[in-house]
Amino acid sequence: MIRSMTGFGRGVAADEHGRAQVDVRTVNHRHLDLQVRVPRNLAPLEMELRDWVKERFWRGRVEVSVLYERTRRDADQLQADPGLAAVYYARLEEIAARLKLEQKPSLDTISRLPGVFELREDVDDFEIARPALRDAFARATDNALQMKTREGASLRRDLADGLARMRVLRDQLAATAPQAQGEIMNRLRERAVQLAAEVKLDATRLHQETALWLTRLDVNEELVRLVSHFDQFATLLDAGESVGRRLDFLAQEMHREITTLGNKLQGLPFSGAALDLKVEIEKIREQVQNVE
């Protein structure tokens, strides 16, 4: 079953060390474009995260955001800088004296200033976080893929319906074009004979030019190729793998054949079917841009 390139999933996992949250958002893109955002202390896991993404997504822009919060900290991870606190205190006293304030700087005020207290991060935070992060990532991607699959099922129905309408229009052209083109050919031949007699043109050359022009009205090759493209397109809709690029290619080929049909049949009574075909293939070309 085909998958849409649009999806979102969130996964949360926790263990004795901390809590991880992973958000995965996917949108349209011609190729696989990864955007991974992780906290600074988890930076060593970024390349590993990218590999995890590549295991589950084939195409599209995939944005991964990671949050991680430690729940257990050692006492020695909280570091104080008494020297910096003393400098802060001295400067605050100077300001108080200049402003003739009686209030002295409080310990509470100084402790809140940057650098006085810092929570040191473990150098191995990424090792501690990996299990919960992997679990959260799996849940997030499962949720995103479920959404992409649901969207893909809806997209497949729309594409299949459009393909069915195109088959009907193509069959209408195949049924009506030969007779109508035959009538046009007969009228052109009769007119060519009349012109040759009236203006004394070279009858052989005139018939050759007329025959050449008439061959340009023949749409049988385009109609046959369309059937082949339709069949391949229908097969890919049920392929159950990354088929977006191949569907896009087939849609372009169908558009080329239908454009040629329209050019050949322009102005003829049944050219409306060719125009309807072009409308349908434009819809399909737009829709396949969202197939992974």
TITORVEX-141071 format. One record per residue: chain; x, y, z of N, C-alpha, C in turn. Coordinates in steps of 0.2 Angstrom, whole numbers. Example, Ala and Ser with C-alpha at 12.3 -4.5 7.8 and 13.67 -1.06 7.14 Angstrom:
BEGIN
  ch    npx    npy    npz   capx   capy   capz    cpx    cpy    cpz
   A     66    -28     39     62    -22     39     66    -16     39
   A     64    -11     35     68     -5     36     64      0     39
//
This chain:
BEGIN
  ch    npx    npy    npz   capx   capy   capz    cpx    cpy    cpz
   A      4     -6      0      0      0      0      4      6      0
   A      3     11     -4      7     17     -4      6     21      2
   A     11     25      3     11     30      9     11     37      7
   A      8     41     11      8     48      9     15     51     12
   A     17     57     10     23     60     13     21     64     19
   A     15     65     20     13     70     26     11     66     32
   A     14     67     37     13     63     44     16     67     50
   A     13     65     55     16     67     62     15     62     67
   A     20     62     71     20     57     77     24     59     83
   A     22     58     89     26     59     95     26     53     99
   A     32     52    102     34     47    106     37     49    112
   A     35     46    118     38     48    124     40     41    128
   A     45     41    131     48     35    135     52     38    140
   A     52     34    146     55     36    152     58     29    155
   A     64     30    158     67     25    162     70     28    169
   A     74     24    172     76     27    179     81     33    178
   A     83     34    172     88     39    171     85     46    169
   A     79     45    165     76     51    162     70     50    158
   A     68     55    155     62     55    150     64     58    144
   A     62     55    138     63     57    131     57     58    128
   A     57     63    124     51     65    119     54     66    112
   A     51     63    108     53     63    101     47     65     96
   A     48     70     92     42     72     88     45     71     81
   A     41     68     76     43     67     69     38     70     65
   A     40     74     61     35     78     56     38     77     49
   A     34     74     44     36     73     37     31     77     33
   A     34     80     27     31     84     22     34     82     16
   A     31     85     10     33     83      3     40     85      2
   A     44     81     -1     51     83     -4     52     78     -9
   A     56     80    -14     58     76    -20     62     70    -18
   A     67     71    -13     71     66    -10     70     66     -3
   A     75     62      0     74     61      8     79     67     10
   A     76     71     14     79     77     17     78     77     24
   A     83     76     28     83     75     35     85     81     39
   A     81     83     44     82     89     49     81     86     56
   A     87     85     59     87     82     66     90     87     71
   A     86     89     76     87     93     81     88     90     88
   A     94     90     91     95     86     98     98     91    102
   A     97     90    109    100     94    114    108     94    113
   A    111     99    115    119     99    115    122     93    118
   A    120     91    124    123     85    127    121     78    124
   A    117     78    119    115     72    115    118     72    108
   A    122     78    106    124     78    100    128     72     97
   A    131     68    101    134     62     98    129     57     95
   A    123     58     97    118     53     95    115     55     88
   A    117     61     86    113     64     80    114     59     74
   A    120     57     72    121     53     66    117     46     67
   A    117     44     73    114     38     74    106     39     73
   A    103     44     75     96     46     74     95     46     67
   A    100     49     63     99     49     56     98     42     52
   A    102     38     55    102     31     53     96     28     54
   A     93     29     60     86     27     62     81     29     57
   A     81     36     56     76     38     51     77     35     44
   A     83     34     42     83     31     35     81     24     35
   A     80     20     41     78     14     41     70     13     40
   A     67     19     41     60     19     41     56     24     36
   A     60     28     33     57     33     28     62     33     22
   A     58     33     16     62     33     10     62     40      6
   A     57     44      7     57     50      3     53     55      7
   A     54     62      6     51     67      9     56     71     14
   A     53     76     17     57     80     22     55     78     28
   A     60     75     32     58     72     39     62     76     44
   A     58     79     48     60     84     54     59     80     61
   A     65     79     64     65     75     70     67     80     76
   A     63     81     81     65     85     87     65     81     93
   A     71     82     97     72     78    103     72     82    109
   A     68     80    114     69     83    121     71     77    126
   A     75     79    130     77     74    135     79     77    142
   A     76     74    147     76     77    154     79     72    159
   A     84     73    162     87     69    167     83     69    173
   A     81     63    176     77     63    182     81     62    188
   A     87     59    187     92     58    193     98     61    192
   A    101     65    197    107     69    196    111     67    203
   A    117     67    202    122     67    208    123     73    211
   A    124     74    218    125     80    221    131     84    218
   A    137     80    216    142     84    214    142     87    207
   A    136     86    204    135     89    197    133     96    198
   A    131     98    204    129    105    205    135    109    208
   A    138    113    203    144    117    205    142    124    206
   A    146    127    211    146    134    213    152    137    212
   A    152    144    211    158    148    209    158    154    215
   A    161    153    221    161    158    226    164    164    224
   A    170    163    220    173    169    217    169    174    213
   A    165    171    209    161    175    205    155    178    209
   A    153    174    214    147    177    218    150    183    222
   A    157    183    224    160    188    228    160    195    223
   A    162    193    217    162    199    212    155    202    211
   A    150    198    211    143    201    210    142    205    216
   A    143    202    222    141    206    228    145    212    229
   A    151    213    227    155    219    227    152    224    222
   A    150    222    216    148    227    211    141    229    214
   A    137    225    216    130    227    219    131    232    224
   A    136    231    229    137    235    234    139    242    232
   A    143    242    227    145    249    223    139    252    221
   A    134    249    217    128    252    215    124    254    220
   A    123    250    225    119    252    231    122    259    234
   A    128    259    235    131    265    238    130    271    234
   A    131    270    227    130    276    223    123    278    223
   A    119    274    223    112    276    223    109    277    230
   A    114    277    235    112    278    242    106    274    244
   A    107    267    243    102    262    245    104    259    251
   A    100    258    256    102    255    262    101    247    262
   A     97    245    257     97    237    256    103    234    253
   A    105    229    257    111    225    254    109    220    250
   A    114    218    245    112    212    241    111    206    245
   A    106    202    243    104    196    247    107    190    243
   A    108    185    247    111    178    245    106    176    239
   A    100    176    240     95    174    236     96    178    229
   A     97    184    229     98    188    223    104    186    219
   A    110    185    223    116    183    220    116    176    217
   A    112    171    221    112    164    218    109    164    212
   A    105    168    210    101    168    204    105    171    198
   A    110    174    199    114    177    194    118    172    190
   A    119    173    183    122    168    179    129    166    181
   A    130    160    181    137    157    183    138    155    190
   A    134    158    195    135    157    202    134    149    203
   A    128    147    201    127    139    201    126    137    194
   A    129    131    193    128    127    187    127    120    188
   A    123    117    184    122    110    184    126    107    179
   A    132    103    181    136    100    176    133     94    173
   A    134     94    166    131     89    162    136     83    162
   A    133     77    162    138     71    162    140     71    155
   A    147     69    154    150     68    147    146     62    144
   A    144     57    148    141     51    145    133     52    145
   A    130     58    145    123     59    145    120     55    139
   A    123     55    133    120     52    127    120     44    128
   A    125     41    132    124     34    133    119     32    137
   A    118     37    142    112     35    147    105     36    144
   A    105     41    139     99     43    136     97     38    130
   A    102     35    128    100     31    121     94     26    122
   A     94     22    127     88     17    127     81     21    127
   A     80     26    131     74     29    131     73     33    125
   A     78     36    122     77     39    116     76     35    110
   A     79     29    110     77     24    105     70     22    105
   A     67     21    111     60     19    112     56     24    110
   A     57     30    112     53     36    110     53     37    103
   A     59     36    100     59     37     92     55     32     89
   A     55     26     91     51     20     88     44     22     89
   A     41     24     95     34     26     95     32     32     91
   A     37     37     91     35     43     86     35     41     79
   A     39     37     77     39     35     70     33     30     68
   A     32     25     73     26     21     72     19     25     71
   A     19     31     75     13     35     75     13     39     68
   A     19     41     66     19     45     60     18     40     54
   A     20     34     54     19     30     49     12     28     48
   A      8     27     54      1     25     54     -3     31     51
   A     -1     37     52     -4     43     49     -3     43     41
   A      4     42     40      6     42     33      2     36     29
   A      1     30     32     -3     25     29    -10     26     28
   A    -13     30     33    -20     31     32    -21     37     26
   A    -16     41     26    -17     46     21    -15     43     14
   A    -11     38     14     -9     35      8    -15     31      5
   A    -19     28     10    -25     24      8    -30     29      4
   A    -31     35      7    -35     39      4    -33     42     -2
   A    -26     43     -3    -23     45     -9    -23     40    -14
   A    -23     34    -12    -23     28    -17    -30     28    -20
   A    -35     29    -16    -42     29    -19    -43     34    -24
   A    -41     40    -22    -41     46    -27    -38     45    -33
   A    -32     42    -33    -28     40    -39    -31     35    -43
   A    -34     30    -40    -37     24    -43    -43     27    -47
   A    -47     31    -43    -53     34    -47    -51     38    -53
   A    -46     42    -52    -44     46    -58    -41     42    -63
   A    -38     37    -62    -35     32    -67    -41     29    -71
   A    -47     27    -67    -52     24    -70    -56     29    -75
   A    -56     35    -73    -59     40    -77    -55     41    -83
   A    -49     41    -83    -44     41    -89    -45     35    -93
   A    -46     30    -91    -47     24    -95    -54     24    -99
   A    -59     27    -96    -65     28    -99    -64     33   -105
   A    -61     39   -103    -60     44   -109    -56     41   -114
   A    -51     37   -112    -46     35   -118    -50     30   -122
   A    -54     26   -119    -58     21   -123    -63     25   -128
   A    -66     30   -125    -70     34   -129    -67     37   -136
   A    -61     39   -135    -57     42   -140    -55     36   -145
   A    -53     30   -142    -51     24   -146    -57     22   -151
   A    -63     23   -148    -69     21   -151    -72     26   -157
   A    -71     32   -155    -73     37   -160    -68     40   -165
   A    -62     40   -163    -57     43   -167    -56     40   -174
   A    -56     33   -175    -54     31   -181    -60     33   -187
   A    -66     32   -185    -72     34   -189    -71     41   -191
   A    -70     46   -186    -70     53   -187    -64     55   -191
   A    -59     52   -190    -53     53   -194    -53     50   -201
   A    -56     45   -202    -58     42   -208    -62     47   -213
   A    -67     50   -210    -71     54   -213    -67     61   -215
   A    -63     63   -211    -59     69   -212    -54     67   -218
   A    -51     61   -218    -46     59   -223    -50     59   -230
   A    -56     56   -230    -59     56   -236    -61     63   -239
   A    -63     67   -235    -64     74   -237    -58     78   -239
   A    -52     76   -236    -46     80   -238    -44     77   -245
   A    -45     70   -246    -43     67   -252    -47     70   -258
   A    -53     71   -257    -58     73   -262    -56     81   -263
   A    -54     84   -258    -53     91   -259    -46     92   -263
   A    -41     87   -261    -35     88   -265    -36     86   -272
   A    -40     82   -274    -41     80   -281    -44     86   -284
   A    -49     90   -281    -52     96   -284    -47    101   -285
   A    -43    102   -280    -38    107   -280    -33    106   -286
   A    -31    100   -286    -26     98   -292    -29     99   -299
   A    -35     98   -299    -39    100   -306    -40    107   -307
   A    -41    111   -302    -43    118   -302    -37    122   -304
   A    -31    121   -300    -25    125   -301    -19    121   -304
   A    -21    116   -307    -16    112   -311    -10    110   -306
   A    -11    108   -300     -5    106   -296     -3     99   -298
   A      3     98   -296      6     91   -297      2     86   -292
   A     -2     82   -295     -7     78   -292     -3     73   -287
   A      3     70   -290      6     65   -286      9     69   -279
   A     12     75   -280     15     78   -275     10     80   -270
   A      4     82   -272     -2     84   -268     -4     79   -264
   A     -5     73   -267     -7     67   -263     -2     65   -258
   A      5     66   -260     10     64   -255      9     69   -249
   A      9     75   -250      8     80   -244      2     79   -240
   A     -4     77   -244    -10     76   -240     -9     69   -236
   A     -6     64   -239     -5     58   -235     -1     59   -229
   A      5     63   -230      9     65   -224      5     69   -218
   A      1     73   -220     -3     77   -215     -8     73   -212
   A    -11     68   -216    -16     63   -213    -13     59   -208
   A     -6     57   -209     -3     52   -204     -2     56   -197
   A     -2     62   -198     -1     66   -191     -7     66   -187
   A    -13     64   -190    -19     64   -187    -20     57   -183
   A    -16     52   -185    -16     46   -182    -14     46   -175
   A    -19     44   -170    -17     44   -163    -17     37   -160
   A    -16     32   -164    -17     25   -162    -11     23   -157
   A     -5     26   -159      1     24   -155      0     27   -148
   A     -2     33   -148     -3     37   -141     -8     33   -137
   A    -13     31   -140    -19     27   -137    -16     20   -134
   A    -12     17   -138     -9     10   -136     -4     12   -130
   A      0     17   -131      5     18   -125      1     20   -119
   A     -4     23   -119     -8     25   -113    -10     19   -110
   A    -13     14   -113    -15      8   -110     -9      5   -106
   A     -3      5   -109      3      2   -105      4      6    -99
   A      4     13   -100      5     17    -94      0     16    -89
   A     -6     16    -91    -11     15    -86    -10      8    -82
   A     -9      3    -85     -8     -4    -82     -2     -3    -77
   A      4      0    -79      9      0    -75      8      5    -69
   A      4     10    -70      2     14    -64     -2     10    -59
   A     -7      7    -62    -11      3    -57     -7     -2    -53
   A     -2     -6    -56      2    -10    -53      6     -7    -47
   A      8     -1    -48     12      2    -43      8      4    -37
   A      2      6    -39     -3      8    -33     -3      3    -28
   A     -2     -4    -30     -3     -9    -25      4    -12    -23
   A      9     -9    -25     16    -12    -25     18    -13    -17
   A     16     -8    -13     18     -9     -6     25     -7     -4
   A     28     -2     -8     35      0     -7     35      7     -9
   A     41     10     -9     42     17    -11     41     18    -19
   A     36     20    -21     34     21    -28     33     28    -30
   A     34     32    -26     32     39    -28     36     42    -34
   A     42     41    -34     46     43    -40     44     40    -47
   A     42     33    -46     40     29    -52     33     32    -54
   A     29     33    -50     22     35    -51     23     42    -54
   A     27     46    -52     28     53    -55     31     53    -62
   A     35     48    -63     38     47    -70     33     45    -75
   A     28     40    -72     23     38    -77     18     43    -78
   A     17     47    -73     12     53    -74     15     58    -79
   A     21     59    -79     24     63    -84     23     60    -91
   A     24     54    -92     24     50    -98     17     51   -101
   A     12     49    -96      5     50    -98      3     57   -100
   A      6     62    -97      4     69    -98      7     70   -105
   A     13     67   -107     16     69   -114     12     66   -119
   A      9     59   -118      5     56   -123     -2     60   -124
   A     -4     62   -118    -11     66   -119    -10     73   -122
   A     -5     76   -121     -3     82   -124     -3     81   -132
   A      1     76   -134      1     74   -141     -6     73   -144
   A    -10     69   -140    -17     68   -142    -20     74   -143
   A    -20     79   -139    -24     85   -139    -21     89   -145
   A    -15     89   -146    -12     93   -152    -15     90   -159
   A    -15     84   -159    -17     80   -165    -25     81   -166
   A    -28     81   -161    -36     81   -162    -39     88   -161
   A    -34     93   -160    -37    100   -159    -42    102   -164
   A    -47    105   -162    -53    107   -167    -57    102   -169
   A    -56     96   -168    -60     90   -171    -66     90   -166
   A    -72     87   -168    -78     87   -164    -77     83   -157
   A    -73     78   -157    -72     73   -151    -66     75   -147
   A    -63     81   -149    -57     83   -145    -58     85   -138
   A    -65     85   -136    -66     87   -129    -64     81   -124
   A    -64     75   -127    -62     69   -122    -54     70   -121
   A    -51     72   -126    -43     73   -125    -42     79   -120
   A    -46     84   -120    -46     89   -115    -47     87   -108
   A    -53     83   -108    -54     80   -101    -49     75    -98
   A    -46     72   -103    -40     68   -101    -34     72    -98
   A    -33     78   -101    -28     82    -99    -29     85    -92
   A    -36     86    -91    -38     89    -84    -37     83    -79
   A    -38     77    -80    -37     71    -76    -30     70    -74
   A    -26     70    -79    -19     69    -78    -15     75    -74
   A    -18     81    -75    -15     86    -71    -17     85    -64
   A    -23     82    -62    -24     81    -55    -20     75    -52
   A    -19     70    -57    -15     65    -54     -7     67    -53
   A     -5     71    -58      2     73    -57      3     77    -50
   A     -2     81    -49     -2     85    -42     -2     80    -36
   A     -6     75    -37     -7     70    -31     -1     66    -30
   A      2     64    -35      8     59    -34     14     63    -31
   A     14     69    -31     19     73    -27     19     71    -20
   A     13     69    -17     13     67    -10     14     60     -9
   A     16     56    -14     17     49    -13     24     48    -11
   A     25     44     -6     32     43     -3     36     38     -8
//
